[in-house]
Amino acid sequence: MIAALFCLALALPAAAQSNLKSHLLVDAGKQFALGGGQPGSFTVAGRNSGPVPVEVAERPRSGAVVSRGTLAPGQRARLRFAEGSTALVVNRSARQAVLDLTVRGDTRALQMVYEPASR
């Protein structure tokens, strides 16, 4: 059973776009998937506020996962994800990962799910 917690606050809603803020916890050996099937692009700005590095990847509609880099503890990044793509936050460590994220853009149909970490 996944004991990860995902707190989501909706801020500044607009007709087609809104901002999402999240304090994201990802258990060891899991990944968090955000998006997939949304009609527009979105941007994720975040800070790794936890003790372990995490990999950030993109799974486009084609399904081929592409690594976008590693976010070390304390490091910040801002990444744009294409229409229909899924952003993946992968925790391959033995400890829980903690991130603070802001998602902007087309957030109307973003799916959010925890999965086993991909290889």
Secondary structure as the mmCIF struct_conf table of DSSP 4:
data_model
#
loop_
_struct_conf.conf_type_id
_struct_conf.id
_struct_conf.beg_label_comp_id
_struct_conf.beg_label_asym_id
_struct_conf.beg_label_seq_id
_struct_conf.end_label_comp_id
_struct_conf.end_label_asym_id
_struct_conf.end_label_seq_id
STRN STRN1 PHE A 6 ALA A 11
BEND BEND1 LEU A 12 LEU A 12
BEND BEND2 ALA A 15 ALA A 16
STRN STRN2 ASN A 19 VAL A 26
TURN_TY1_P TURN_TY1_P1 ALA A 28 GLY A 29
STRN STRN3 LYS A 30 GLY A 35
BEND BEND3 GLY A 36 GLY A 37
BEND BEND4 PRO A 39 GLY A 40
STRN STRN4 PHE A 42 ASN A 48
BEND BEND5 GLY A 50 VAL A 52
STRN STRN5 VAL A 54 ARG A 59
TURN_TY1_P TURN_TY1_P2 ARG A 61 SER A 62
STRN STRN6 VAL A 66 LEU A 71
TURN_TY1_P TURN_TY1_P3 PRO A 73 GLY A 74
STRN STRN7 ARG A 76 PHE A 81
TURN_TY1_P TURN_TY1_P4 GLU A 83 GLY A 84
STRN STRN8 THR A 86 VAL A 90
BEND BEND6 SER A 93 ARG A 95
STRN STRN9 ALA A 97 GLY A 105
TURN_TY1_P TURN_TY1_P5 ARG A 108 ALA A 109
STRN STRN10 MET A 112 PRO A 116
HELX_LH_PP_P HELX_LH_PP_P1 ALA A 117 SER A 118
#
